[in-house]
Amino acid sequence: MLDGTGAVKDKFDKAKWHTTKGTISICGPKFMNWSKGIGGGGAIDLVMHLKNYDFKTAVLWLDTLFSGHHIQIPSNKIKPKAILKLPKKDSTKLPQLINYLVKIRSIPLSLVRDLIHSAKLYADTKANAVFLLLGKEKRIVGAELRGTNHTPWRGMAQGSRKSLGFFRVKSRYPNKLVLLESAIDAISFFALDPNCMAISTSGASPNPAWLKYFINTEYEIYCGFDSDETGEKVAAKMITLYPAIKRLRPPKHDWNDVLKSKSNK
């Protein structure tokens, strides 16, 4: 491995190597750079030191060098999977949540109630709206959060894994699938066109990991991202990746704005 870094073995000391970083001694899995006063353990640490690579790049470099050989990655270098931590449910905050969605967002009360009763939506202790992301076998894999107070706020529950699932609303027999940037947009579009499946991508994303499973199905698929610079760019990229997807541009900034404008007439 050291040969691949340009290091030269010392003629007299088998444990000693001359490198661009100075003289290094190797003893089992340990190394010591006497010139720099730096030591470490394992091939990954050594490559990071000699080639100024980050951890990921060092692993890839070693994988290329030793293709077909297993590389032992120290357990302290492996990032643990984030554990999903959903906000605590607080039913006493439901009136504020309902008021926000119905009065401020113009979403029909019946639709809000259906979402609550189906356990896809609840209020947390801060009266935030919690829209659950469901994966295989309706397993909860995350949640979109939306503030219902005067200060606009949105986010994701800690440990959410958007690659494993999504928030959606759908009719019994949807005639199309529409991708939206948020749960509120998905609900808003469904309120405008209930003969569909409206899915939130939880942010403008051109290629959600689960999207490929809907391609080449019976669904006509549309990208309904916002009418702004980000929405247009991400929609264009999505359509480049999946030419079968069509652009469905909201006539206002987003579909909730469209819903509100129709409700105020």
Sequence and secondary structure as in RCSB ss.txt:
>XXXX:A:sequence
MLDGTGAVKDKFDKAKWHTTKGTISICGPKFMNWSKGIGGGGAIDLVMHLKNYDFKTAVLWLDTLFSGHHIQIPS
NKIKPKAILKLPKKDSTKLPQLINYLVKIRSIPLSLVRDLIHSAKLYADTKANAVFLLLGKEKRIVGAELRGTNH
TPWRGMAQGSRKSLGFFRVKSRYPNKLVLLESAIDAISFFALDPNCMAISTSGASPNPAWLKYFINTEYEIYCGF
DSDETGEKVAAKMITLYPAIKRLRPPKHDWNDVLKSKSNK
>XXXX:A:secstr
 GGGGT EE SS TTEEEETTEEEEEETTEEEETTTTEEEESHHHHHHHHH   HHHHHHHHHHHTTTS     G
GGS      B   B GGGHHHHHHIIIIIT   HHHHHHHHHTTSEEEBTT  EEEEEE GGG EEEEEEE  SS
S  EEE BT  TTS BEEEE SS S EEEESSHHHHHHHHHH  SSEEEE SS  S  TTGGGTTTSS  EEE  
 SSHHHHHHHHHHHHH TT EE   SSSSHHHHHHHHHT 
